[in-house]
Amino acid sequence: MIDYVKLRLPLYCLIYLEEKFEFELRVNEKTGEEYDTKTVKWRSLVIRIIARCFIEIRGSLHKHWNGNNYDDFTVSECIETVRKLCLELRVNPKDVQVANLEFGSNIQLPFSPKVILESVLFYKKRLFMSLSKSAKNEIGRSVFLSQMGLKMYDKGAQSNFPEDHPLIRFEVKIMRMQYLTGGGILTLDLLLDQSFYSGLKYRLLKTWNYVDLADDSLLSLLKTEDQKEFIINWYNPRYTAKLLRNDPEVFNIEYKRFRRLVKRYSNEECIKNQMNRLLKEKCEELLNN
């Protein structure tokens, strides 16, 4: 469930880390001057020491566990990974601050991930953006707010899987821990607590609930031509972007209507409900194994 993390270690780890690992110093190629930052790669993680007064670890816990992040990473495996990491680094998890955290699930789909990726519209009225600067290499979509962001992308394409193995990644990135804690800091010992992951499951499903999609199957379920015309307009990003720019008040009124219509007329076969069901099932599987 958890993949990328950025951790800040206490300074009492410094001497042991310098004994355990061979760090590389950054050097200015022109002047030969050594910077006060040194790093070392430890499996999938990078440990960085700055001026011998700041220690940071960043990278994928999932890859640290088994070398890849396209398969399932259960809660029990994540807890074991964190436990072993603390033992190997001789650090108390209560002394390690979690600065960034990404959590989500790899979902096997009954259809191509493009069906979802080409239909996503908004997250809490924010437009989704491309994950890639190049349209040729486009594999996903993202949206970021001040404390968190979310990403969804074709994990199968990223992992060079055949097209008959449709896999999508849906994940939330936390940049400010207040989003999870309500205030204060998050320490690594919480990642050893099974109940913490139940909270992540709740956040993940709640986040998906606020995602809006352009699902053509909904059109046949609507009752009036006015409803269809309205929904078709809202499926057009140019229409909604222009409306938001020129008249935010009308945008908000229409957005509420859009959400009401989608909720009222969607059935179990609509894309959003299918994805919600699969995401919930996968989260339960990761929690219970």
Secondary structure by P-SEA (a helix, b strand, c coil): cccbbbbbbcccaaaaaaaacbbbbbbcccccccccbbbbbcccbbbbbccccbbbbbccccccccccccccccaaaaaaaaaaaaaaaccccccccccbbbbbbbccccccaaaaaacccccccbbbbbcccccccccccccccccbbbbbccccccccccccbbbbbbbbbbcccccccccccccccccccaaaaaaaaaaaaaaaaabbbbccccccccccaaaaaaaaaaacaaaaaaaaaccaaaaaaaaaaaaaaaaaccccccaaaaaaaaaaaaaaaaaac
